């Protein structure tokens, strides 16, 4: 049965294996690992895949913390990848921080089952074929946490300790889109979620994702989703009522 736990590891290397797949996801600090033919460091925002029967070795600072998932099986997207370490989505990272608090609270079997179900659902949506350049991880966190801010390239590049030219190239090579395209996509997804799942007005949603001009927001949203914000809200409202 799938189980989630909050763990720490000691600076002393521990070599072992087990007859089930396991994922290790740092939420505080980093982890030095040897697994299969891979040797390296896993940091916050990344995940290491340990397959059934695979010998592995961990070392970490005492203050580091990790969410460990003991699985019945690897989801298809993880089973298909050859990667040992991959970058996780911001959504999954945010959920891990929630799990950190949950796993330290009162034991509740029903809540534990729901927590595992949601974890697996987020995991199945994960893309595993790419490991994002670590210099971008902090940048992506800031961009996703502050979608209402303008985020000029010079400031983002400085955060990654890169020149603007280097930053542009590394960002596109890693994400497959420009900084502007990435920001627009994240803003539109956040806007859609807020329109559907909150009672915020269209104006409030627009401002929450960085648009002070409602007309400009409506044009961008309509171009991205093929319907206006109000049409999106009405569509999901009617689906909720009919169900």
N, C-alpha and C positions, 0 to 999 in steps of 0.2 A: 504494500500500500504506500502511495506517495506520502512523504513526510517532509515538513519544512522545519528548520531549526536555526537558531542564532548561535554562532560559534566564534571562538578565537583560536589561534594557533600559537605555539611557542617558537622561539628562535631555534630550538633544537629540531633537526629534520626528523620527520616521522614517515617511514616508508610502509605502505600497505596496499591492499586491493580489496575489492568486494564484488559480490556476484549480482550487482545491480548498477545501473547508470546513476551518475551523480553530477549535479551542477554546483559550482561554487561561485558566489557573486559577492565581491567586496562591497561593503557599504561604508567602511571606515578604514583608511590605510590601504596597504597593498600586500600582495602575497607572492612569494617566490615559489615556483612550482617546477617539477619535472613530471611529465606524464606522457606516456608513449615515447615518441621521438622528439617531444617538445621540451625545451628548457627556457624559462623566461619569467617575467613579472606580470602579474595581473593587477590592474588598478580599479578603483571605483569607476563604474560605468562600463565594466567589461564582465564577461562570464567565461568560465572554463568548463569544458565538457570532459567528463571522465566516463569512459565507456565500461560496460560490464567486464570484470576480470582484468582491467588495465592497472598495472602497478603505477603508483604515483607517490610523490613526495612533496610535502608542504613545509614552508618556513615562513614565519611572519612575526612582526613586532607584537608584544603582548597587548598593546592598545588597539590593534586592528580588530575589526569585526566583519563577519561574513554571514550571509544567508546561504545555507546549504540545503539543497533539494535532493532527497533520495527518491528516485523515480522507479515506477514499475517498468517503464519503457521510455525511450526517447521519442518525443514528437517527431513526425515525419521530416519537418524542416531541419531539425537538429541532426537526425539520423543521416540525412542525405549530405550534410556538409562534411568536408574533410578538415575543416578548421578545428583547432583545439580551443582557441580563444577568439571571441568575437565581441563587438560593441553592442550594448543593449540600447533599446529605445529610451527616451526621456520618460515616457509613460510607465514603462516597467521599472525604471530606476525610482521614480516617485512612489510606486507601489511597494518597492522593497523597503523604503524608509517607513512607510506605514506598517509593514510587517515587523520591522524591528521593534516598534512600540507594542504591537499586538502580541508578539512572541514573549514579551516580558511581563504581560498582564495575566489575568486570571484564565486558567484553562477552561475552555468551553468547546466541547466536541463539535457542536453544530457550526459555530463560528470558524473553527479550524477547517472543517470540510469546505465551507464557502470560501475561505481564504485560499485554500489549495486549488479549488475550481477556478477562481479568478486568476491566480498565478499561472495555471496551465493555459488558460485562455489567452492571456497576454503573451505567453511564451510561444504559442502556436502562430502568433502574428509577427513574430520576430524574424528579421532577415539576418542570416548568419554568414553570408558569403563575403562580408567585408569587415575589416577591423579599422575603425576610424583612427586617423592620426591623433595621438594623445594630445598634441598641442591644440587640437580643436575641441576636445571634450569640455573644457571649462567654457569656451566660447559658445558652444551649443547650449550648455546649461543656462548661461546668461541670456542668450537670445530667447529661449523658450520660457524662461521665468519672467522676462520683461518684454513681452510682445507689444506693449503700449509705447515703447521707446523707439526712437528713430534708428539707433545702431549704425552709426557711420563706420565705413570700412576701416578707417585709420584707427579708431578706438578698438575695434575688434581685433585687428592685426596686432596692436600693442598688447592686448590681453593674451594673445598666443605667442608673443615675443617673436613676431615675424614682421617683415616689411609688408606694406600693402600689396606689392606685386607678388611676393611669395605667398601671402595669405590667399589672394585670389586664386592662384594656381592650385595650391594644396586643398583649398575648400572645394573647388570644382572637381579635382581628381578624386577626392574622397566621397563627396555627396552627389556628384553627377549633375549638379545645378549651380547657378551663381548664388551669391549671398542674397541678392534681392529676390530671386525665385524661391529660395528656401524660406525666407522670412514671409513672403506672400502666402505660400502654401500653409505654413504653420498658423499664420493669422487667420486664414480662411477656415481651417479646420477647427481652431479654437472658437471662432465666431459661430460656426454651425453648431458646435456642442452647446454653447451658451444660449443660442436661440431655442434649441430643442429642450434643454434640460434646466433652464432657469426662467424666471419671470422678468428678466431684464428687458428694457425697451431696445429697439433697434439702435437708437442713438447711444445708449449706454454700452451696448455690445461693440459698436463701432469704435467708441473711445477706448474700450478695454483692449482693443487690438491695434491701437495706434492711429485711428482715423478720426480726426476732428471734424472733417467734412463728410456729412452723411451721404451726399450725392456721390462723392468719390468712393466711399465704402460700398454703396449699393451697386455701382458700376462694376467694381472689382469683384464683388461677391457674385453678381449675376454672370460675369464672364467665367468665373471659376466653376460654378455649379449649374449654370444654365437656368437659374431661377432667382428671383429677388429674395432678400431676407424675409419679407413678409409672406411670400409664397411658400418658402421653406417652412416657416412656422405653421402656416395653415395646413400644409400637407401632413406634417407630423401630428398636429392636433387632431386632424380628422382620423388618422390611423389609430391614435390612442382611444378616441371615442368609439370607433367601430369595433375595436377589440374588446 
